[in-house]
Amino acid sequence: MGKEPHELVLRSAPDGTLSGEMKNVKNSISMPLQDGRYNGNVLTWTLQVTTPISITLKVEVQVNGNELTGHAAAGMLGKVPIKGSRRA
């Protein structure tokens, strides 16, 4: 609900699968990526959020250099914008 800083850790495999986790910086809640895939610079995955509400997010982002932008489809809440930059 509102802007929340997160850290995203991604691991890619040669077969196009993507794994990792997304951690909320404020409350340290970590969510594993599910059904992660990549195709070129487009990444997709699903997250099961349980706090503050229980919801499934379907994430799609595009990577351009050290930046990523995209959205998370949040069911009845609509699409939530996502943007980030590489830290390491």
N, C-alpha and C positions, 0 to 999 in steps of 0.2 A: 504494500500500500504506500505508494510514493517511491522516490528514488532510494535504492538500497545498494551499497557497494558490495561487490562480490569478487572473489578470486576464482579464476577458471584454470584448471589444469587439464591439458589435453594430451592424449597419446594416440598416435595413428599407427595403423598396421598396413602392410602392403596390399591386403585384400579390400581396402576401402572402409574398414571399420574404424570407429573412433571410440575411445574410452576416456575416463577421467572423472573429475568431480568439480562441483561448483560449491564454494563455501561463502556463506554470508559473513562479511567482515565484522558486522556489529554484534552478532550473537553466536558466531562460530559454528552454526549449523551447516553441516556438509551434506550435499546431495549427490549421489553417484549418477553419472550420465547413463541413460538406457537407450538402446537401439541407435547408438551413434554411428553415423556414416559421413563420409566426405566424398565429394566429386569435384575435382579441381579445387577451386577456392570456396566452394559452398559446403558448409557444415550443417548437419542436422542431428538433433538428439531430442530425447524426452526426459523430463525431470518430474519426479513425484514430490511436490511440496506438501508439507504437513503443518507448518506453522507460518503465519498466524491462521491460515485456513488450509484445508485439504483440497488440492487442485493438481491436475496434470498439466504441465506446460509442454508444448511442442515448439521447439526452438529451431530457427533457421537463421544462420548468419553467413555473411560473405566476408572473406579475409582479403584485405588489400594492403600488402606490405606488412607493417606492424599494427595495423588497425583492423577492427572488425565491427561490422554494423549489421543489424537485422532486427528480428522481433521474436517474441514468444507468444504463441497463440494460447490464450488463457481462458478458453471456454466462453462462458457468458460475459466475462470481463473484457473480451475483445483482444486485440493485439497490443502487447506491451513492447515499446522500443528497447533495443539493447545496443550498447556501444561499448567498446573497450579498446585498450591498447596493450601491446606486449610489454611485459615487465622484465622478463629474463630470457 
